[in-house]
């Protein structure tokens, strides 16, 4: 695979990981501002446009984003492209994906 394509795919993985991290940060921030779950959920969902302001949809998108990031970083780790960085980012993505999966339960 061409170096340029590797870089673009790797950047996509990083962007997906950043999206997942920001989603968690927003949720944690809202949890510090409100004590009631429903108030927290309403405030969190108000950050998003109406057409995606659905907790199940956002959690599903977070699972998909972090899951794709895990796959990207796993492939690059196995290919030896930024091996140690890819391993760390893969572990972080895996943790966030697991967190999102268990938050649906």
N, C-alpha and C positions, 0 to 999 in steps of 0.2 A: 504494500500500500504506500502511496506517495506520502511524503512527510507533511505536505500541506493538508491533505485529507485527514491525516492522523491528528494534526493540530486542531482542525475544525471540529472533529468528532470529540476530542478531548475537551475542548471549550464547551461544547454542548453538554457534556457530562457535568462539568463544573457549574454551568448555569443552572441545570436541573437541581444540583445539590444546593446551590445558593437559594433557589426558590423554596425548596423544602425547609432549609434552615430559617429563612425569613418567615415562613408560615408558622413554624414553631415559636419563633421569637414573638410574633404578633399575639399568638395565643397566650403565651406566658405573661406578656405585658398586660393583656386584658384581664388575666386571672389576678394580677396584683392590684388592679384598679377596682374590681368588683368582687363582692363576696358571694352573691347568689349566682348559681349556674346559668339560669335563664338570662339574667342581665349580662353576664359575661358573653354568652353565646350571641345575644343580640348585638352587643357592641362589636364583637369580633366580625360578625357577618356584615355589619354596616361598613366595614373597610372595603368590601368588594362590590362590584356592580350588581344590580338586581338579578341579572340573568345567570350569574354564577353564585349568588349568595345562598347556597344550600350546604349545610354541614356535611351531608353524605357525599355530595359531589366534590366538595373541596378536599375532603379526606381521601376520596378515591383518586383525585388528581395528584395529591401528595404521595400516595402509595405508588402510583404509576411513575411519577417523576423520580422519586428516590429509587424505585426498582430499576428503571432504565439506567440511572446513574450507576447503580451497582453493577449491572451487566457491562456497561462501557468500561468502568474501571477494572473489572475482573479481566476483560479481554485484553486491555492494555497492560495489566500486571503480568498476565501470562505471556504476552508478546515481548515483555522486557522494556516497554516504553515507559520511562519515568516509573520504574518498578516500585520503589519505596513510597513515592508520593501516591501512586495509584492504589497501593495497598491501604494506606491510611485513609484515603478518600473513599475507598470501597467499604472499609469498616464503618466509617461515619455514615455513609449512605445506608448501609445495612441496618444500623441502629435506628436511624430515622424511619426507615421503611417498617421495621418491626414495631416501633412506637406507634406509627399511624395505623397499622393493622390491628394492634391491640386496643387502640382507642375506639375502633368501630364496635368492639365486642361489648 
